[in-house]
Amino acid sequence: MEDKILKFVSVDDVPDGCRDLVDVFGMDVFIRLIEFCGGSSIYLPSKGSVFRNARNRVIRDEFDGGNFRELSGRFGISDMQIRNIVR
């Protein structure tokens, strides 16, 4: 029955506080999201923390044992931050 009703769901059926999600992701993704975790509170990490994890992984991969200054220049962080990341 849900499949038959699904084709009739519109943005007007979505609570006001969630319409931005439909605007950003589209109705199909919104429906998948509410099927997966509807009714629960979810935490989304900040963009900065996700990007920082990726940056640190790249730094560790490209560290050759002594290129602190090169990496600090490329990533715009201090030599000490590079040392902390690679240890």
PDB file with SEQRES, HELIX, SHEET and CRYST1 records, atoms N, CA, C and O in Angstrom:
SEQRES   1 A   87  MET GLU ASP LYS ILE LEU LYS PHE VAL SER VAL ASP ASP          
SEQRES   2 A   87  VAL PRO ASP GLY CYS ARG ASP LEU VAL ASP VAL PHE GLY          
SEQRES   3 A   87  MET ASP VAL PHE ILE ARG LEU ILE GLU PHE CYS GLY GLY          
SEQRES   4 A   87  SER SER ILE TYR LEU PRO SER LYS GLY SER VAL PHE ARG          
SEQRES   5 A   87  ASN ALA ARG ASN ARG VAL ILE ARG ASP GLU PHE ASP GLY          
SEQRES   6 A   87  GLY ASN PHE ARG GLU LEU SER GLY ARG PHE GLY ILE SER          
SEQRES   7 A   87  ASP MET GLN ILE ARG ASN ILE VAL ARG                          
HELIX    1 AA1 GLU A    2  LEU A    6  1                                   5    
HELIX    2 AA2 VAL A   11  ASP A   13  5                                   3    
HELIX    3 AA3 ASP A   16  CYS A   18  5                                   3    
HELIX    4 AA4 ARG A   19  PHE A   25  1                                   7    
HELIX    5 AA5 MET A   27  CYS A   37  1                                  11    
HELIX    6 AA6 LYS A   47  GLU A   62  1                                  16    
HELIX    7 AA7 PHE A   68  PHE A   75  1                                   8    
HELIX    8 AA8 ASP A   79  VAL A   86  1                                   8    
CRYST1    1.000    1.000    1.000  90.00  90.00  90.00 P 1           1          
ATOM      1  N   MET A   1       0.812  -1.194   0.000  1.00  0.00           N  
ATOM      2  CA  MET A   1       0.000   0.000   0.000  1.00  0.00           C  
ATOM      3  C   MET A   1       0.859   1.262   0.000  1.00  0.00           C  
ATOM      4  O   MET A   1       0.538   2.236  -0.681  1.00  0.00           O  
ATOM      5  N   GLU A   2       1.951   1.242   0.767  1.00  0.00           N  
ATOM      6  CA  GLU A   2       2.820   2.423   0.813  1.00  0.00           C  
ATOM      7  C   GLU A   2       3.338   2.774  -0.574  1.00  0.00           C  
ATOM      8  O   GLU A   2       3.426   3.953  -0.918  1.00  0.00           O  
ATOM      9  N   ASP A   3       3.684   1.765  -1.379  1.00  0.00           N  
ATOM     10  CA  ASP A   3       4.190   2.030  -2.724  1.00  0.00           C  
ATOM     11  C   ASP A   3       3.166   2.769  -3.579  1.00  0.00           C  
ATOM     12  O   ASP A   3       3.529   3.616  -4.395  1.00  0.00           O  
ATOM     13  N   LYS A   4       1.893   2.452  -3.392  1.00  0.00           N  
ATOM     14  CA  LYS A   4       0.844   3.106  -4.172  1.00  0.00           C  
ATOM     15  C   LYS A   4       0.661   4.559  -3.749  1.00  0.00           C  
ATOM     16  O   LYS A   4       0.362   5.418  -4.578  1.00  0.00           O  
ATOM     17  N   ILE A   5       0.839   4.830  -2.470  1.00  0.00           N  
ATOM     18  CA  ILE A   5       0.671   6.197  -1.955  1.00  0.00           C  
ATOM     19  C   ILE A   5       1.915   7.034  -2.222  1.00  0.00           C  
ATOM     20  O   ILE A   5       1.819   8.250  -2.387  1.00  0.00           O  
ATOM     21  N   LEU A   6       3.080   6.396  -2.266  1.00  0.00           N  
ATOM     22  CA  LEU A   6       4.346   7.098  -2.430  1.00  0.00           C  
ATOM     23  C   LEU A   6       4.337   8.037  -3.632  1.00  0.00           C  
ATOM     24  O   LEU A   6       4.892   9.133  -3.554  1.00  0.00           O  
ATOM     25  N   LYS A   7       3.730   7.640  -4.720  1.00  0.00           N  
ATOM     26  CA  LYS A   7       3.739   8.483  -5.916  1.00  0.00           C  
ATOM     27  C   LYS A   7       2.900   9.753  -5.748  1.00  0.00           C  
ATOM     28  O   LYS A   7       2.996  10.673  -6.560  1.00  0.00           O  
ATOM     29  N   PHE A   8       2.088   9.801  -4.707  1.00  0.00           N  
ATOM     30  CA  PHE A   8       1.253  10.980  -4.460  1.00  0.00           C  
ATOM     31  C   PHE A   8       1.853  11.931  -3.422  1.00  0.00           C  
ATOM     32  O   PHE A   8       1.313  13.014  -3.199  1.00  0.00           O  
ATOM     33  N   VAL A   9       2.955  11.544  -2.787  1.00  0.00           N  
ATOM     34  CA  VAL A   9       3.583  12.393  -1.767  1.00  0.00           C  
ATOM     35  C   VAL A   9       4.191  13.618  -2.446  1.00  0.00           C  
ATOM     36  O   VAL A   9       4.916  13.500  -3.434  1.00  0.00           O  
ATOM     37  N   SER A  10       3.885  14.792  -1.902  1.00  0.00           N  
ATOM     38  CA  SER A  10       4.448  16.036  -2.437  1.00  0.00           C  
ATOM     39  C   SER A  10       5.092  16.822  -1.304  1.00  0.00           C  
ATOM     40  O   SER A  10       4.965  16.461  -0.134  1.00  0.00           O  
ATOM     41  N   VAL A  11       5.774  17.881  -1.657  1.00  0.00           N  
ATOM     42  CA  VAL A  11       6.433  18.722  -0.663  1.00  0.00           C  
ATOM     43  C   VAL A  11       5.412  19.325   0.299  1.00  0.00           C  
ATOM     44  O   VAL A  11       5.758  19.651   1.435  1.00  0.00           O  
ATOM     45  N   ASP A  12       4.179  19.475  -0.128  1.00  0.00           N  
ATOM     46  CA  ASP A  12       3.129  20.002   0.754  1.00  0.00           C  
ATOM     47  C   ASP A  12       2.818  19.051   1.905  1.00  0.00           C  
ATOM     48  O   ASP A  12       2.276  19.477   2.925  1.00  0.00           O  
ATOM     49  N   ASP A  13       3.150  17.778   1.757  1.00  0.00           N  
ATOM     50  CA  ASP A  13       2.909  16.782   2.803  1.00  0.00           C  
ATOM     51  C   ASP A  13       4.030  16.747   3.842  1.00  0.00           C  
ATOM     52  O   ASP A  13       3.882  16.137   4.901  1.00  0.00           O  
ATOM     53  N   VAL A  14       5.134  17.393   3.539  1.00  0.00           N  
ATOM     54  CA  VAL A  14       6.318  17.380   4.404  1.00  0.00           C  
ATOM     55  C   VAL A  14       6.196  18.507   5.423  1.00  0.00           C  
ATOM     56  O   VAL A  14       5.835  19.625   5.055  1.00  0.00           O  
ATOM     57  N   PRO A  15       6.492  18.238   6.710  1.00  0.00           N  
ATOM     58  CA  PRO A  15       6.456  19.310   7.717  1.00  0.00           C  
ATOM     59  C   PRO A  15       7.369  20.474   7.324  1.00  0.00           C  
ATOM     60  O   PRO A  15       8.427  20.275   6.728  1.00  0.00           O  
ATOM     61  N   ASP A  16       6.942  21.683   7.666  1.00  0.00           N  
ATOM     62  CA  ASP A  16       7.690  22.888   7.291  1.00  0.00           C  
ATOM     63  C   ASP A  16       9.169  22.807   7.648  1.00  0.00           C  
ATOM     64  O   ASP A  16      10.018  23.230   6.863  1.00  0.00           O  
ATOM     65  N   GLY A  17       9.484  22.273   8.813  1.00  0.00           N  
ATOM     66  CA  GLY A  17      10.870  22.211   9.271  1.00  0.00           C  
ATOM     67  C   GLY A  17      11.753  21.276   8.467  1.00  0.00           C  
ATOM     68  O   GLY A  17      12.974  21.291   8.627  1.00  0.00           O  
ATOM     69  N   CYS A  18      11.166  20.471   7.616  1.00  0.00           N  
ATOM     70  CA  CYS A  18      11.937  19.500   6.822  1.00  0.00           C  
ATOM     71  C   CYS A  18      11.949  19.820   5.336  1.00  0.00           C  
ATOM     72  O   CYS A  18      12.591  19.116   4.556  1.00  0.00           O  
ATOM     73  N   ARG A  19      11.260  20.855   4.941  1.00  0.00           N  
ATOM     74  CA  ARG A  19      11.164  21.158   3.504  1.00  0.00           C  
ATOM     75  C   ARG A  19      12.500  21.556   2.895  1.00  0.00           C  
ATOM     76  O   ARG A  19      12.732  21.336   1.706  1.00  0.00           O  
ATOM     77  N   ASP A  20      13.382  22.144   3.705  1.00  0.00           N  
ATOM     78  CA  ASP A  20      14.720  22.467   3.201  1.00  0.00           C  
ATOM     79  C   ASP A  20      15.449  21.202   2.761  1.00  0.00           C  
ATOM     80  O   ASP A  20      16.184  21.215   1.774  1.00  0.00           O  
ATOM     81  N   LEU A  21      15.245  20.110   3.495  1.00  0.00           N  
ATOM     82  CA  LEU A  21      15.877  18.841   3.112  1.00  0.00           C  
ATOM     83  C   LEU A  21      15.384  18.375   1.751  1.00  0.00           C  
ATOM     84  O   LEU A  21      16.165  17.884   0.936  1.00  0.00           O  
ATOM     85  N   VAL A  22      14.094  18.530   1.507  1.00  0.00           N  
ATOM     86  CA  VAL A  22      13.539  18.157   0.201  1.00  0.00           C  
ATOM     87  C   VAL A  22      14.124  19.057  -0.883  1.00  0.00           C  
ATOM     88  O   VAL A  22      14.462  18.584  -1.968  1.00  0.00           O  
ATOM     89  N   ASP A  23      14.245  20.357  -0.593  1.00  0.00           N  
ATOM     90  CA  ASP A  23      14.808  21.294  -1.573  1.00  0.00           C  
ATOM     91  C   ASP A  23      16.249  20.944  -1.918  1.00  0.00           C  
ATOM     92  O   ASP A  23      16.643  21.007  -3.083  1.00  0.00           O  
ATOM     93  N   VAL A  24      17.035  20.575  -0.915  1.00  0.00           N  
ATOM     94  CA  VAL A  24      18.457  20.296  -1.127  1.00  0.00           C  
ATOM     95  C   VAL A  24      18.680  18.922  -1.752  1.00  0.00           C  
ATOM     96  O   VAL A  24      19.466  18.786  -2.690  1.00  0.00           O  
ATOM     97  N   PHE A  25      17.992  17.904  -1.236  1.00  0.00           N  
ATOM     98  CA  PHE A  25      18.283  16.529  -1.639  1.00  0.00           C  
ATOM     99  C   PHE A  25      17.275  15.927  -2.611  1.00  0.00           C  
ATOM    100  O   PHE A  25      17.567  14.924  -3.260  1.00  0.00           O  
ATOM    101  N   GLY A  26      16.116  16.516  -2.716  1.00  0.00           N  
ATOM    102  CA  GLY A  26      15.073  15.958  -3.563  1.00  0.00           C  
ATOM    103  C   GLY A  26      14.166  15.018  -2.774  1.00  0.00           C  
ATOM    104  O   GLY A  26      14.540  14.508  -1.718  1.00  0.00           O  
ATOM    105  N   MET A  27      12.984  14.806  -3.302  1.00  0.00           N  
ATOM    106  CA  MET A  27      11.983  13.996  -2.604  1.00  0.00           C  
ATOM    107  C   MET A  27      12.414  12.537  -2.480  1.00  0.00           C  
ATOM    108  O   MET A  27      12.170  11.917  -1.444  1.00  0.00           O  
ATOM    109  N   ASP A  28      13.049  11.971  -3.508  1.00  0.00           N  
ATOM    110  CA  ASP A  28      13.456  10.561  -3.443  1.00  0.00           C  
ATOM    111  C   ASP A  28      14.423  10.304  -2.290  1.00  0.00           C  
ATOM    112  O   ASP A  28      14.265   9.339  -1.543  1.00  0.00           O  
ATOM    113  N   VAL A  29      15.420  11.170  -2.149  1.00  0.00           N  
ATOM    114  CA  VAL A  29      16.386  11.007  -1.057  1.00  0.00           C  
ATOM    115  C   VAL A  29      15.710  11.268   0.279  1.00  0.00           C  
ATOM    116  O   VAL A  29      15.985  10.570   1.255  1.00  0.00           O  
ATOM    117  N   PHE A  30      14.836  12.257   0.340  1.00  0.00           N  
ATOM    118  CA  PHE A  30      14.113  12.538   1.582  1.00  0.00           C  
ATOM    119  C   PHE A  30      13.298  11.322   2.016  1.00  0.00           C  
ATOM    120  O   PHE A  30      13.300  10.968   3.195  1.00  0.00           O  
ATOM    121  N   ILE A  31      12.606  10.685   1.085  1.00  0.00           N  
ATOM    122  CA  ILE A  31      11.822   9.487   1.408  1.00  0.00           C  
ATOM    123  C   ILE A  31      12.740   8.382   1.922  1.00  0.00           C  
ATOM    124  O   ILE A  31      12.410   7.714   2.903  1.00  0.00           O  
ATOM    125  N   ARG A  32      13.879   8.181   1.278  1.00  0.00           N  
ATOM    126  CA  ARG A  32      14.836   7.160   1.748  1.00  0.00           C  
ATOM    127  C   ARG A  32      15.325   7.484   3.153  1.00  0.00           C  
ATOM    128  O   ARG A  32      15.483   6.590   3.984  1.00  0.00           O  
ATOM    129  N   LEU A  33      15.563   8.763   3.413  1.00  0.00           N  
ATOM    130  CA  LEU A  33      16.025   9.190   4.732  1.00  0.00           C  
ATOM    131  C   LEU A  33      14.976   8.912   5.801  1.00  0.00           C  
ATOM    132  O   LEU A  33      15.314   8.409   6.873  1.00  0.00           O  
ATOM    133  N   ILE A  34      13.715   9.226   5.535  1.00  0.00           N  
ATOM    134  CA  ILE A  34      12.696   8.975   6.556  1.00  0.00           C  
ATOM    135  C   ILE A  34      12.408   7.486   6.709  1.00  0.00           C  
ATOM    136  O   ILE A  34      12.001   7.043   7.783  1.00  0.00           O  
ATOM    137  N   GLU A  35      12.615   6.710   5.648  1.00  0.00           N  
ATOM    138  CA  GLU A  35      12.468   5.259   5.780  1.00  0.00           C  
ATOM    139  C   GLU A  35      13.579   4.686   6.653  1.00  0.00           C  
ATOM    140  O   GLU A  35      13.353   3.757   7.429  1.00  0.00           O  
ATOM    141  N   PHE A  36      14.774   5.244   6.522  1.00  0.00           N  
ATOM    142  CA  PHE A  36      15.934   4.741   7.262  1.00  0.00           C  
ATOM    143  C   PHE A  36      15.936   5.190   8.718  1.00  0.00           C  
ATOM    144  O   PHE A  36      16.206   4.384   9.609  1.00  0.00           O  
ATOM    145  N   CYS A  37      15.639   6.466   8.973  1.00  0.00           N  
ATOM    146  CA  CYS A  37      15.767   6.962  10.345  1.00  0.00           C  
ATOM    147  C   CYS A  37      14.636   7.903  10.748  1.00  0.00           C  
ATOM    148  O   CYS A  37      14.816   8.745  11.628  1.00  0.00           O  
ATOM    149  N   GLY A  38      13.484   7.770  10.116  1.00  0.00           N  
ATOM    150  CA  GLY A  38      12.348   8.625  10.450  1.00  0.00           C  
ATOM    151  C   GLY A  38      11.945   8.488  11.912  1.00  0.00           C  
ATOM    152  O   GLY A  38      11.882   7.379  12.443  1.00  0.00           O  
ATOM    153  N   GLY A  39      11.676   9.605  12.556  1.00  0.00           N  
ATOM    154  CA  GLY A  39      11.257   9.616  13.948  1.00  0.00           C  
ATOM    155  C   GLY A  39      12.392   9.676  14.948  1.00  0.00           C  
ATOM    156  O   GLY A  39      12.147   9.832  16.144  1.00  0.00           O  
ATOM    157  N   SER A  40      13.627   9.556  14.489  1.00  0.00           N  
ATOM    158  CA  SER A  40      14.763   9.594  15.414  1.00  0.00           C  
ATOM    159  C   SER A  40      15.567  10.871  15.201  1.00  0.00           C  
ATOM    160  O   SER A  40      15.460  11.527  14.165  1.00  0.00           O  
ATOM    161  N   SER A  41      16.363  11.202  16.194  1.00  0.00           N  
ATOM    162  CA  SER A  41      17.279  12.329  16.067  1.00  0.00           C  
ATOM    163  C   SER A  41      18.598  11.795  15.543  1.00  0.00           C  
ATOM    164  O   SER A  41      19.085  10.762  16.002  1.00  0.00           O  
ATOM    165  N   ILE A  42      19.170  12.498  14.586  1.00  0.00           N  
ATOM    166  CA  ILE A  42      20.464  12.071  14.061  1.00  0.00           C  
ATOM    167  C   ILE A  42      21.452  13.222  14.190  1.00  0.00           C  
ATOM    168  O   ILE A  42      21.078  14.394  14.154  1.00  0.00           O  
ATOM    169  N   TYR A  43      22.714  12.860  14.342  1.00  0.00           N  
ATOM    170  CA  TYR A  43      23.784  13.843  14.419  1.00  0.00           C  
ATOM    171  C   TYR A  43      24.518  13.842  13.087  1.00  0.00           C  
ATOM    172  O   TYR A  43      24.884  12.783  12.578  1.00  0.00           O  
ATOM    173  N   LEU A  44      24.732  15.013  12.528  1.00  0.00           N  
ATOM    174  CA  LEU A  44      25.539  15.148  11.325  1.00  0.00           C  
ATOM    175  C   LEU A  44      26.794  15.919  11.699  1.00  0.00           C  
ATOM    176  O   LEU A  44      26.705  17.005  12.272  1.00  0.00           O  
ATOM    177  N   PRO A  45      27.965  15.370  11.383  1.00  0.00           N  
ATOM    178  CA  PRO A  45      29.201  16.077  11.727  1.00  0.00           C  
ATOM    179  C   PRO A  45      29.334  17.348  10.893  1.00  0.00           C  
ATOM    180  O   PRO A  45      28.732  17.478   9.827  1.00  0.00           O  
ATOM    181  N   SER A  46      30.129  18.270  11.399  1.00  0.00           N  
ATOM    182  CA  SER A  46      30.368  19.498  10.646  1.00  0.00           C  
ATOM    183  C   SER A  46      31.237  19.194   9.429  1.00  0.00           C  
ATOM    184  O   SER A  46      32.000  18.228   9.413  1.00  0.00           O  
ATOM    185  N   LYS A  47      31.103  20.030   8.427  1.00  0.00           N  
ATOM    186  CA  LYS A  47      31.923  19.881   7.229  1.00  0.00           C  
ATOM    187  C   LYS A  47      33.403  19.943   7.600  1.00  0.00           C  
ATOM    188  O   LYS A  47      34.221  19.201   7.056  1.00  0.00           O  
ATOM    189  N   GLY A  48      33.737  20.837   8.534  1.00  0.00           N  
ATOM    190  CA  GLY A  48      35.130  20.992   8.941  1.00  0.00           C  
ATOM    191  C   GLY A  48      35.729  19.720   9.507  1.00  0.00           C  
ATOM    192  O   GLY A  48      36.878  19.395   9.207  1.00  0.00           O  
ATOM    193  N   SER A  49      34.976  18.993  10.320  1.00  0.00           N  
ATOM    194  CA  SER A  49      35.537  17.778  10.918  1.00  0.00           C  
ATOM    195  C   SER A  49      35.727  16.688   9.872  1.00  0.00           C  
ATOM    196  O   SER A  49      36.707  15.945   9.933  1.00  0.00           O  
ATOM    197  N   VAL A  50      34.814  16.578   8.920  1.00  0.00           N  
ATOM    198  CA  VAL A  50      34.959  15.577   7.857  1.00  0.00           C  
ATOM    199  C   VAL A  50      36.141  15.936   6.966  1.00  0.00           C  
ATOM    200  O   VAL A  50      36.955  15.074   6.637  1.00  0.00           O  
ATOM    201  N   PHE A  51      36.239  17.209   6.573  1.00  0.00           N  
ATOM    202  CA  PHE A  51      37.346  17.638   5.730  1.00  0.00           C  
ATOM    203  C   PHE A  51      38.675  17.504   6.468  1.00  0.00           C  
ATOM    204  O   PHE A  51      39.683  17.136   5.865  1.00  0.00           O  
ATOM    205  N   ARG A  52      38.684  17.798   7.763  1.00  0.00           N  
ATOM    206  CA  ARG A  52      39.912  17.688   8.552  1.00  0.00           C  
ATOM    207  C   ARG A  52      40.402  16.245   8.581  1.00  0.00           C  
ATOM    208  O   ARG A  52      41.599  15.993   8.443  1.00  0.00           O  
ATOM    209  N   ASN A  53      39.487  15.300   8.759  1.00  0.00           N  
ATOM    210  CA  ASN A  53      39.879  13.886   8.752  1.00  0.00           C  
ATOM    211  C   ASN A  53      40.486  13.494   7.415  1.00  0.00           C  
ATOM    212  O   ASN A  53      41.485  12.776   7.376  1.00  0.00           O  
ATOM    213  N   ALA A  54      39.897  13.956   6.318  1.00  0.00           N  
ATOM    214  CA  ALA A  54      40.427  13.653   4.988  1.00  0.00           C  
ATOM    215  C   ALA A  54      41.795  14.307   4.803  1.00  0.00           C  
ATOM    216  O   ALA A  54      42.722  13.678   4.293  1.00  0.00           O  
ATOM    217  N   ARG A  55      41.918  15.568   5.218  1.00  0.00           N  
ATOM    218  CA  ARG A  55      43.197  16.271   5.104  1.00  0.00           C  
ATOM    219  C   ARG A  55      44.283  15.545   5.880  1.00  0.00           C  
ATOM    220  O   ARG A  55      45.388  15.357   5.371  1.00  0.00           O  
ATOM    221  N   ASN A  56      43.982  15.138   7.102  1.00  0.00           N  
ATOM    222  CA  ASN A  56      44.979  14.465   7.929  1.00  0.00           C  
ATOM    223  C   ASN A  56      45.402  13.131   7.327  1.00  0.00           C  
ATOM    224  O   ASN A  56      46.571  12.754   7.416  1.00  0.00           O  
ATOM    225  N   ARG A  57      44.466  12.416   6.717  1.00  0.00           N  
ATOM    226  CA  ARG A  57      44.802  11.151   6.064  1.00  0.00           C  
ATOM    227  C   ARG A  57      45.755  11.396   4.888  1.00  0.00           C  
ATOM    228  O   ARG A  57      46.718  10.651   4.705  1.00  0.00           O  
ATOM    229  N   VAL A  58      45.490  12.437   4.094  1.00  0.00           N  
ATOM    230  CA  VAL A  58      46.360  12.770   2.966  1.00  0.00           C  
ATOM    231  C   VAL A  58      47.742  13.156   3.478  1.00  0.00           C  
ATOM    232  O   VAL A  58      48.751  12.744   2.906  1.00  0.00           O  
ATOM    233  N   ILE A  59      47.795  13.937   4.543  1.00  0.00           N  
ATOM    234  CA  ILE A  59      49.085  14.335   5.118  1.00  0.00           C  
ATOM    235  C   ILE A  59      49.868  13.107   5.559  1.00  0.00           C  
ATOM    236  O   ILE A  59      51.055  12.997   5.255  1.00  0.00           O  
ATOM    237  N   ARG A  60      49.228  12.182   6.269  1.00  0.00           N  
ATOM    238  CA  ARG A  60      49.926  10.962   6.706  1.00  0.00           C  
ATOM    239  C   ARG A  60      50.412  10.143   5.511  1.00  0.00           C  
ATOM    240  O   ARG A  60      51.509   9.584   5.539  1.00  0.00           O  
ATOM    241  N   ASP A  61      49.593  10.075   4.466  1.00  0.00           N  
ATOM    242  CA  ASP A  61      49.980   9.311   3.274  1.00  0.00           C  
ATOM    243  C   ASP A  61      51.161   9.939   2.551  1.00  0.00           C  
ATOM    244  O   ASP A  61      51.996   9.224   1.998  1.00  0.00           O  
ATOM    245  N   GLU A  62      51.244  11.266   2.547  1.00  0.00           N  
ATOM    246  CA  GLU A  62      52.285  11.959   1.795  1.00  0.00           C  
ATOM    247  C   GLU A  62      53.514  12.304   2.626  1.00  0.00           C  
ATOM    248  O   GLU A  62      54.498  12.819   2.095  1.00  0.00           O  
ATOM    249  N   PHE A  63      53.466  12.026   3.905  1.00  0.00           N  
ATOM    250  CA  PHE A  63      54.606  12.321   4.773  1.00  0.00           C  
ATOM    251  C   PHE A  63      55.733  11.345   4.474  1.00  0.00           C  
ATOM    252  O   PHE A  63      55.529  10.131   4.454  1.00  0.00           O  
ATOM    253  N   ASP A  64      56.939  11.892   4.240  1.00  0.00           N  
ATOM    254  CA  ASP A  64      58.083  11.039   3.900  1.00  0.00           C  
ATOM    255  C   ASP A  64      59.131  10.968   5.003  1.00  0.00           C  
ATOM    256  O   ASP A  64      60.232  10.462   4.788  1.00  0.00           O  
ATOM    257  N   GLY A  65      58.793  11.468   6.168  1.00  0.00           N  
ATOM    258  CA  GLY A  65      59.723  11.430   7.286  1.00  0.00           C  
ATOM    259  C   GLY A  65      60.401  12.755   7.563  1.00  0.00           C  
ATOM    260  O   GLY A  65      60.974  12.936   8.638  1.00  0.00           O  
ATOM    261  N   GLY A  66      60.353  13.685   6.627  1.00  0.00           N  
ATOM    262  CA  GLY A  66      61.020  14.954   6.855  1.00  0.00           C  
ATOM    263  C   GLY A  66      60.415  16.144   6.128  1.00  0.00           C  
ATOM    264  O   GLY A  66      60.950  17.248   6.232  1.00  0.00           O  
ATOM    265  N   ASN A  67      59.343  15.969   5.411  1.00  0.00           N  
ATOM    266  CA  ASN A  67      58.783  17.069   4.613  1.00  0.00           C  
ATOM    267  C   ASN A  67      57.728  17.887   5.375  1.00  0.00           C  
ATOM    268  O   ASN A  67      56.674  18.226   4.836  1.00  0.00           O  
ATOM    269  N   PHE A  68      58.042  18.190   6.637  1.00  0.00           N  
ATOM    270  CA  PHE A  68      57.124  18.974   7.471  1.00  0.00           C  
ATOM    271  C   PHE A  68      56.802  20.330   6.838  1.00  0.00           C  
ATOM    272  O   PHE A  68      55.639  20.719   6.732  1.00  0.00           O  
ATOM    273  N   ARG A  69      57.849  21.040   6.421  1.00  0.00           N  
ATOM    274  CA  ARG A  69      57.669  22.400   5.896  1.00  0.00           C  
ATOM    275  C   ARG A  69      56.862  22.395   4.596  1.00  0.00           C  
ATOM    276  O   ARG A  69      55.984  23.236   4.403  1.00  0.00           O  
ATOM    277  N   GLU A  70      57.162  21.448   3.710  1.00  0.00           N  
ATOM    278  CA  GLU A  70      56.422  21.361   2.445  1.00  0.00           C  
ATOM    279  C   GLU A  70      54.928  21.122   2.711  1.00  0.00           C  
ATOM    280  O   GLU A  70      54.071  21.790   2.131  1.00  0.00           O  
ATOM    281  N   LEU A  71      54.633  20.170   3.586  1.00  0.00           N  
ATOM    282  CA  LEU A  71      53.236  19.849   3.882  1.00  0.00           C  
ATOM    283  C   LEU A  71      52.532  20.992   4.602  1.00  0.00           C  
ATOM    284  O   LEU A  71      51.362  21.269   4.339  1.00  0.00           O  
ATOM    285  N   SER A  72      53.245  21.656   5.512  1.00  0.00           N  
ATOM    286  CA  SER A  72      52.610  22.770   6.224  1.00  0.00           C  
ATOM    287  C   SER A  72      52.272  23.898   5.254  1.00  0.00           C  
ATOM    288  O   SER A  72      51.233  24.543   5.395  1.00  0.00           O  
ATOM    289  N   GLY A  73      53.134  24.144   4.275  1.00  0.00           N  
ATOM    290  CA  GLY A  73      52.850  25.160   3.264  1.00  0.00           C  
ATOM    291  C   GLY A  73      51.682  24.776   2.371  1.00  0.00           C  
ATOM    292  O   GLY A  73      50.822  25.604   2.070  1.00  0.00           O  
ATOM    293  N   ARG A  74      51.655  23.534   1.956  1.00  0.00           N  
ATOM    294  CA  ARG A  74      50.581  23.065   1.068  1.00  0.00           C  
ATOM    295  C   ARG A  74      49.215  23.097   1.727  1.00  0.00           C  
ATOM    296  O   ARG A  74      48.216  23.429   1.089  1.00  0.00           O  
ATOM    297  N   PHE A  75      49.174  22.748   3.015  1.00  0.00           N  
ATOM    298  CA  PHE A  75      47.887  22.636   3.692  1.00  0.00           C  
ATOM    299  C   PHE A  75      47.560  23.836   4.577  1.00  0.00           C  
ATOM    300  O   PHE A  75      46.495  23.881   5.193  1.00  0.00           O  
ATOM    301  N   GLY A  76      48.470  24.807   4.644  1.00  0.00           N  
ATOM    302  CA  GLY A  76      48.198  26.032   5.387  1.00  0.00           C  
ATOM    303  C   GLY A  76      48.108  25.846   6.886  1.00  0.00           C  
ATOM    304  O   GLY A  76      47.341  26.535   7.558  1.00  0.00           O  
ATOM    305  N   ILE A  77      48.892  24.915   7.414  1.00  0.00           N  
ATOM    306  CA  ILE A  77      48.939  24.696   8.858  1.00  0.00           C  
ATOM    307  C   ILE A  77      50.398  24.688   9.291  1.00  0.00           C  
ATOM    308  O   ILE A  77      51.295  24.620   8.451  1.00  0.00           O  
ATOM    309  N   SER A  78      50.639  24.758  10.586  1.00  0.00           N  
ATOM    310  CA  SER A  78      52.009  24.880  11.093  1.00  0.00           C  
ATOM    311  C   SER A  78      52.762  23.549  11.028  1.00  0.00           C  
ATOM    312  O   SER A  78      52.167  22.475  10.941  1.00  0.00           O  
ATOM    313  N   ASP A  79      54.093  23.661  11.075  1.00  0.00           N  
ATOM    314  CA  ASP A  79      54.939  22.460  11.140  1.00  0.00           C  
ATOM    315  C   ASP A  79      54.558  21.608  12.347  1.00  0.00           C  
ATOM    316  O   ASP A  79      54.537  20.379  12.264  1.00  0.00           O  
ATOM    317  N   MET A  80      54.257  22.265  13.471  1.00  0.00           N  
ATOM    318  CA  MET A  80      53.896  21.530  14.688  1.00  0.00           C  
ATOM    319  C   MET A  80      52.600  20.741  14.485  1.00  0.00           C  
ATOM    320  O   MET A  80      52.474  19.613  14.963  1.00  0.00           O  
ATOM    321  N   GLN A  81      51.652  21.330  13.785  1.00  0.00           N  
ATOM    322  CA  GLN A  81      50.414  20.589  13.505  1.00  0.00           C  
ATOM    323  C   GLN A  81      50.700  19.367  12.632  1.00  0.00           C  
ATOM    324  O   GLN A  81      50.123  18.300  12.842  1.00  0.00           O  
ATOM    325  N   ILE A  82      51.587  19.527  11.658  1.00  0.00           N  
ATOM    326  CA  ILE A  82      51.980  18.377  10.819  1.00  0.00           C  
ATOM    327  C   ILE A  82      52.602  17.303  11.697  1.00  0.00           C  
ATOM    328  O   ILE A  82      52.272  16.124  11.564  1.00  0.00           O  
ATOM    329  N   ARG A  83      53.497  17.695  12.591  1.00  0.00           N  
ATOM    330  CA  ARG A  83      54.142  16.720  13.488  1.00  0.00           C  
ATOM    331  C   ARG A  83      53.104  15.976  14.327  1.00  0.00           C  
ATOM    332  O   ARG A  83      53.193  14.760  14.498  1.00  0.00           O  
ATOM    333  N   ASN A  84      52.124  16.705  14.846  1.00  0.00           N  
ATOM    334  CA  ASN A  84      51.077  16.063  15.651  1.00  0.00           C  
ATOM    335  C   ASN A  84      50.233  15.097  14.819  1.00  0.00           C  
ATOM    336  O   ASN A  84      49.816  14.050  15.315  1.00  0.00           O  
ATOM    337  N   ILE A  85      49.986  15.440  13.581  1.00  0.00           N  
ATOM    338  CA  ILE A  85      49.170  14.591  12.713  1.00  0.00           C  
ATOM    339  C   ILE A  85      49.899  13.300  12.362  1.00  0.00           C  
ATOM    340  O   ILE A  85      49.285  12.233  12.340  1.00  0.00           O  
ATOM    341  N   VAL A  86      51.192  13.378  12.090  1.00  0.00           N  
ATOM    342  CA  VAL A  86      51.922  12.190  11.610  1.00  0.00           C  
ATOM    343  C   VAL A  86      52.471  11.312  12.719  1.00  0.00           C  
ATOM    344  O   VAL A  86      52.943  10.208  12.445  1.00  0.00           O  
ATOM    345  N   ARG A  87      52.423  11.764  13.953  1.00  0.00           N  
ATOM    346  CA  ARG A  87      52.974  10.900  15.005  1.00  0.00           C  
ATOM    347  C   ARG A  87      52.036   9.819  15.427  1.00  0.00           C  
ATOM    348  O   ARG A  87      52.369   9.020  16.303  1.00  0.00           O  
TER     349      ARG A  87                                                      
END                                                                             
